[in-house]
Amino acid sequence: MARSRLEPVVGPRVWLGPEMAVRPADWTHILSTAQIAELDGAVAAVVARGLDILAIKAADFPLPRLDGVLRQIRTALHDGPGFALLKGVPVERYNRREAAIAYFGIGAYIGQAVSQNAKGHALGHVRDLGFDAERPLARGYQSASKLQFHTDPADVVGLLSLTTAKSGGLSSIVSSAAVFNAILETRPDLAAVLTQPVYRDRRDEIPAGCKPWYRMPVFNFYRGSLLTSYVRSTARKAQRFAEVPRLTEAQNQGFDLIDELASSPKFRVDFAFQPGDIQFLNNHYIMHSRTSYEDHAEPEKRRHLLRLWLACADGPPLPAPYAEFQGKTDTGRPDGYLMAGIRLSAPLEAHDGGPGDSAQRQAIPAAQ
């Protein structure tokens, strides 16, 4: 919702990369030996019960020693800088199902897992599947390409690192409010343009009764908060529809300025994932990106992250454009890409292409 007079955002959500980089203790939590043992016990209990991964709730996954840390993380996500890093999940000795159980169990303390694609996958795999990110229906996380700064369509995104790339794959994040403030200071005309709706491609993940595109401003002011939703590629890909208005010069200039500022060392903070790291980001307040990477030749060594999109009951109130984009969970939060007639699932292998996935593939050199 555009405001007649735009003003700078203030508060803990406004930060610059260098100031965060020198204070890692403020946003990093390292599991203790006792907390790891507690996590092991909770995983073993779920395995012994034969509980389905999707059925895991916080009550099924007691973590009394870790509960306080997860409360701190939840507070940081919603009322602090909008991100946190949890280190030390022992993925090197967990099998894939055990790692997924540990991740879902921890995630249950943050929010409710929702669908990440039209197939209803609540457990995502960020891995190079040979998809060409430039094609209309492709999803960038299924390639090794550089990802521009963007947000995901959920309250919180979590990434658990299982294995890392041979080189590259650096994760970067930026305060969306800091970027907005800089645009407002230097180009207030573009700040105003970016509070107006942008037509975006649903990439054929279309809820019943909806058009193949939706409208969403980049910067949404609502009930005292700035909520950011930015995926430049979907705005570009929506131009394939004749009924969608053409992107204006001002819109493209606004996107260019977002990309320039977010990529600047002044604004961003970088992460080099290690196995066992979980990065949590609030999509309303943080934009994130990834550098391109070169993978290992051995399949078992290739870069692999598990992803959760979480709907949080304590998330911020959302304006009308969010309802146009997505449906809602039973708590009133966005439900990701859940389509009519599709049931949630938690696949343990990385085979989750979207609609028309085979058409989006590109050749992967044999050396990969």
Buried (B, 14 or more C-beta within 10 A) or exposed (E): EBEEEBEBBEEEBBBBBEEBEEEEEEBEBEBEEEBBEBBBEBBEBBEEEEBEBEEBEBEBBBBEBBBEBBEBBBEBBBEBBBBBBBBBBBBEEBEEBBBBBBBBBBBBBBBBBBBBBBBBBBBBBBBBBBBBBBBBBBBBBBBBBBBBBBBBBBBBBBBBBBBBBBEBBBBBBBBBBBBBBBBBEEBEEBBBBBBBBBBBBBBEBBBEEBBBBBBBBBBBBBEEBBBBBBBBBBBBBBBEEEEBEEBEEBBBBBBEBBBEBBBBEEBBBEBEBEBBBBBBBBBBBBBBBBBBBBBBEEEEEBBBBBBBBBBBEBBBEBBEBBEBBBBBBEEEBBBBBBBEEBEBBBBBEBEBBBBEBEEBBBEBEEEB
